[in-house]
Amino acid sequence: RTPTLPGVPMSAPARKKGASIRVKFAATIVAVTLIFSVAIGVYFPPRLAKQSFRALESKGTSLAEVLSYNLTAALEFDDETSVREALDGALRDAEVSFVLIYDELGELDPKYGRATTSVPRSMVESQHSSSAVLGDVMVVVAPITSASARLGSLAIGLSLQTVRSEVSAHRAMTFVVAILVSMTGILVGFLISRRITSPIAILSEAAGEMAKGNRGVRVRVRTSDELGLLADAFNEMAEHLDDSAEAIEDYNRNLERMVEERTRELEAAQAELRVGYDISVIVSKAADANELFSELLRFLGRELDWSRSVLLLFGDGGEVS
């Protein structure tokens, strides 16, 4: 285990690098876009199909009620020619497959056509207009009534081919729109993620370079939002760190120089003390003046690396003793 000093935090363990912010951001936008596209594909086709069927039902109901009203007088007077003209006029509509007339007992009147689709008797005997999808047609039944009695029922068959073709076209269009929305969302997500995360990536790389010791690294982010402010703060922090590091280096250099000078001073003082001590030892051990002078000359020659030395003593008057 590596020992640590009090108050000095240990370095954080190396973090395992995962997916970048750009990838996460783009993946989020793509996921939202795909969900929206699926919602479009699931929601709109059934709704459009329902609207198409309602429109066809409304058309059939209106046509049946108008035609039954027009047939009332012709059926009361048994005017077969007028009835046929009215039925032929209705059959000119491309969506009308058949028009049938039922008598007051609910039986099909064979004079005005034969049934290709079995119409439920409950619809024929109903006092109100009704509709139902039977195979490939939508059957709309309306009662034919006069002021005094019920004369029968009118059944109109509307082909579902056109409606189903429209539904298929709507479904295909919705599918194309969903694909376009998905592709647009992916492209926009990539562009937005690149624009937003590029400054973050630049800051991350710059922080990594600074962690390696490159104090001269700076970032250039040309935005005026929070990322631009963050880049300015990073550059200012880098300037402060650079100045602090230079101040510390200058202090260390001055400290080393001061230590060297002080060391030399201490060594010189120590040498002087040693010389004084050695001289005091020589003086204390000398038996007479001749021995003292001889020992002093040898000591000084040895310490000062003299090959020859002469010791001159002067009296109080300045004369050589």
N, C-alpha and C positions, 0 to 999 in steps of 0.2 A: 504494500500500500504506500502510495506517495505521500510523504508528510507535507502538511500545509502550515503556513504561518498564520498566527491569529490576525483576524481582520482582513485576510487576503482570500477572496473567493476562488474556489476551484473553477477551472475552465469547464464550460458545458460540453457534454459528450457530443460527438458528431451526429448531426441530424440526418436521417436517411432521406434522400431527395425523392419527392413524390411528383405527382402531376403538377404542371405549372399552372399559374393563375389563368393564363390565356386559354389553356385547354379546358380548365374547369368552367370559365365564363362562357366560352363558345359552346361547350357541351350543354350548359344550362339553357342557353338561347335555342339551340337546336332541339332540345327535349321539349321546351315550351312550344316551339313552332310545330313539331310533329304532333304533339297533343292537340293543338289547335286544328291542324289539318285533319286528324282523325275525327275530331268533333264535327268538322264541316262535313266529312264524308258520311258520318253516322246520322247527323241531325237533318241536313237539308234534303237528301233524296226522298226519305219517307214523307217529309212535310210537303215537298213539291208534288209527290204522287197523290197525297191526300187532297191537296188543292185542285189538282187536275180532275180527280174523280168527283169532287164536289161541284166543280164547274160543269162537268158533263151531266151530273144529276140535276143541277139547277136548270140547265138547258132542256133536258128531257122533260122535266116537270112542267116548265113553262110551255113547251111545245104541246104536250099532252093536254094540259088544261085549256089552252087556246083552241086546239083542234076539237076537243070534246064539246066545247061551247059552240063552235061553228057547225058541228054535226047534229046538234040537238034538233033544229028545225027540219033538217033533211030526214032524220030518222023518224020524227013524229009523222011526217007526211009520206014516208017510205019512198023518198026521192033517191033512187039508187044512183042516178047519174051524178047528182050533186055530191053524194057520199064518195063516189069513186074519184071525182075531181079533187075533192079535199084530201083524200088519201094519197093520190098521185102527187099532189103538191108537196105533201110531207115527205114522200119518198125521194123527192129531188135532192134532199139534203144528203150529202155524201156519208154522214155518220149514221143515218137512219137505215137500219137493216130490214125492218118490217114494221107494219102497222096492222093490228088486229082489232076486230070489234067483237065484243061478247054481249049477248042479250041480257035481259033482266034476270034470267035464271042462272047466269054464269056460264052459259054454253057458247062456244065459238060459232059465230055466224059465218058459214062457208062461202057466202056470196062475196065476201070481201077479203078472202085470202085464207091460206092454210098455215097452221102454226109449225114453225121449224124449231121452236123452243117451247118446252112445257112451262107455262106460266102457272104458278101456284094458285089454287082456287081461292085461298084466303085473300090474296091480293085482288083478284077479280071481283069478289063479293064485298070488298071494303068500301065504306062510304067516303073515304078520303084518299087522296093521292098517295101512292107508295112506290118504292123503287127497290130493286135488288139486282145484284150481279149474278147472272146465270151463265156460266161458261165464258164465252167470248163476247157476250153482250150484256148491256145494262138494260133491264126491263123497267119501264115506268108505266104505271097503270093509274088512270084517272077515271072517276065515275062520270057517266053521261046522264045528266038529270034535266028534266024539264020543270016547269013550275008546279006540275001536278004529280009527277011520278018519276021513278028511276027507270031510264030507258036501257041501261046496260053499262059497259065499261070499255074504255079504249086502252089498248096496250101498245106501247111503242118500244121497239128494240133498238138500242144505240150500240154501234160497234165500239169495242174497246181497243181496236187496233191503233187508232190515232193517239188515244190517250197513253197507251203503253209505249208507243214509239216516242212520244214526248217525254215520258218518264225515263225511258232508256237514254234519250238525248240529255236530259237533265242530269242523270246519274253520271254519264260520261263527262259532261261539262264540269260537274262537281269534282270528279276525279282529277280532271286536268287542272282545275283551280287549286285543289289540294296539293298537287305536285308542284305547281308554280309557287304557291305559298311556302311550301317546304323548302324549295330551292332558294327562294328569295330570303327566307328566314336564315338558312344556313349561310348564305353569302353575307347578309347584313350582320349576322352574329359574328362571323369571322372578322369583318371589317371593324365592327365596334370593339370586339375583344382586342384586336391588334392595336387600335388607337388608344384604348384605355390602358392596356397592360404593357405596351412598349416602354413608357416611362418607368413603370415599376421594374421591368426587366433591366433597364439601364441603371437604375438605382441599386438593384441587387448586385449587378456585376461590379459597379463602382465600390460598393461596400465590401465585396469579396477581395477586390484589389487592395483596398485600404487595410483589410485584415492581414494581407500578405506583407504589408510594410510599404506599399507604394503610396507615399503621402502626397504625391503630386497629382493624384487622380481627381478629376472634376467631371461633373455631369452637365449636359446641355439639354434641357427640356423646354421646348418652346410652347408652353401652355400657361394660361393665366389662372388655372383652377388650383385645387388643393395639391395636385401632383406638382405643379410648377412651384408652389410655395414650399413643398417638401424638398424639391431639388435645390432651391435657394438655401434652405436651412442646412441641407447636407453640405453644400459648397462652403457655407459660412463655418460649419463645424470643422470641415477639413482644413480651412485656413487657420482656425484656432488651434487645432491639433498640430499643424505644421509649425506654427509659431511657438507653441509650447515645447515641441520636440527640439527645435533649434535652440530655445533658451536653456533647456536641460543639457544639450550637448555643449553649449558654451560654458555653462556652469561646471560641467564635468572636466572640461579642458582647463579652466581656471583652477579648479580644485587640484587637479594633478600637478599643475605648475607650482601652486602654493605648497603642496606636500613635498615636492622635490626641493624647493628652496629651503623649506623648514628642515628637511632631512640633512641638507648640506650644512646648514647652520648648526644643527645638533652634532653632526660628525666633527665639525671644526671645533666646537666647544669641548667635545669629548676628547679630541686630540690634545687641546691645550691643557685640559685637566690631567691627562695621562702624562704629558711632558712635565708639568709641575710636580706631579706625584713622584715621577722617576728622579727628578732633580732633588726633591726633598729627601728621597731615600739615599741618593749619592752623598748629599751633604751630611746626613746623619751617620753614615758609615765611614766617612773619610777620617783617617787618623791625624793628618796634618794638612797644611795648605797645599803642598806639592801633590799629594795624592788626590786631593779634591780637584785641583786644576786638571790633573791628568785624566781623571775619570770624567770630568765635565767635557773635556775636549773629545775624548773617545765617544761619549754619548751624543754630543751634538753632531759629530761627524757621521755617526751611524744614522741618526734621525734625519739630518739634513742632506745626507749623501755627499759629504765633503771628502775629497781625497786628501787634502791637507788643511789644517786649521791652525791659527795662531791666536792666542788669548792675550789681550792687552789689558792691563789694569791701570787705571788713572787715579791719582790722588786727588785730594781736595783742591789743590792748586792747579790741576789740569796736567801735571807732569806724569809721564809714564813711570809706573812703579816697577 
